[in-house]
């Protein structure tokens, strides 16, 4: 007995007595079991109507084979397409690498030219700076020498 039948039995037992409650619950159980068996039978009959026959299975198998053949053909075509695309990509990469190498060489030449120009300008500036420094060195030397000669003459006059 299920849980709900036990509760029903308990309630019927209080109102109708033990024996009557038992008979009623057993009758309900039998009816429930018969109904369950009948529903199983109907379900089985419905399922048998829906079950595929050997002919249905053969048709499905033929369709599956046809689909497998189509899939095989598509796979082969896809592999060929991928190979063609890979080759195109490789060619594009090669072209790009060549173009990049040319650009790099052009840029290197350009940069080398700029560096050479800057070196020449710096050498000229250094030469100019050397000349200026030498000129100022001579001016300072002559000034210092004049000052020292003047100081010596002044000391000589003072000592006389």
VENTA-V578084 format. One record per backbone hydrogen bond with DSSP energy under -1.0 kcal/mol. CO is the residue of the C=O (numbers start at 1). NH is the residue of the N-H. Records with the same first field share a line. If there is no record, write none. Layout:
CO: NH + NH
//
This chain:
2: 6
3: 7
4: 8
5: 9
6: 10
7: 11
8: 12
9: 13
10: 14
11: 15
12: 16
13: 17
17: 21
18: 22
19: 23
20: 24
21: 25
22: 26
23: 27
24: 28
25: 29
26: 30
27: 31
28: 32
29: 33
30: 34
31: 35
32: 36
33: 37
34: 38
35: 39
36: 40
37: 41
38: 42
39: 43
40: 44
41: 45
42: 46
43: 47
44: 48
45: 49
46: 50
47: 51
53: 57
54: 58
55: 59
56: 60
57: 61
58: 62
59: 63
60: 64
61: 65
62: 66
63: 67
64: 68
65: 69
66: 70
67: 71
68: 72
69: 73
70: 74
71: 75
72: 76
73: 77
74: 78
75: 79
76: 80
77: 81
78: 82
79: 83
80: 84
81: 85
82: 86
83: 87
84: 88
85: 89
86: 90
87: 91
88: 92
89: 93
90: 94
91: 95
92: 96
93: 97
94: 98
95: 99
96: 100
97: 101
98: 102
99: 103
100: 104
101: 105
102: 106
103: 107
104: 108
105: 109
106: 110
107: 111
108: 112
109: 113
110: 114
111: 115
112: 116
113: 117
114: 118
115: 119
116: 120
117: 121
118: 122
119: 123
120: 124
121: 125
122: 126
123: 127
124: 128
125: 129
126: 130
127: 131
128: 132
129: 133
130: 134
131: 135
132: 136
133: 137
134: 138
135: 139
136: 140
137: 141
138: 142
139: 143
140: 144
141: 145
142: 146
143: 147
144: 148
145: 149
146: 150
147: 151
148: 152
149: 153
150: 154
151: 155
152: 156
153: 157
154: 158
155: 159
//
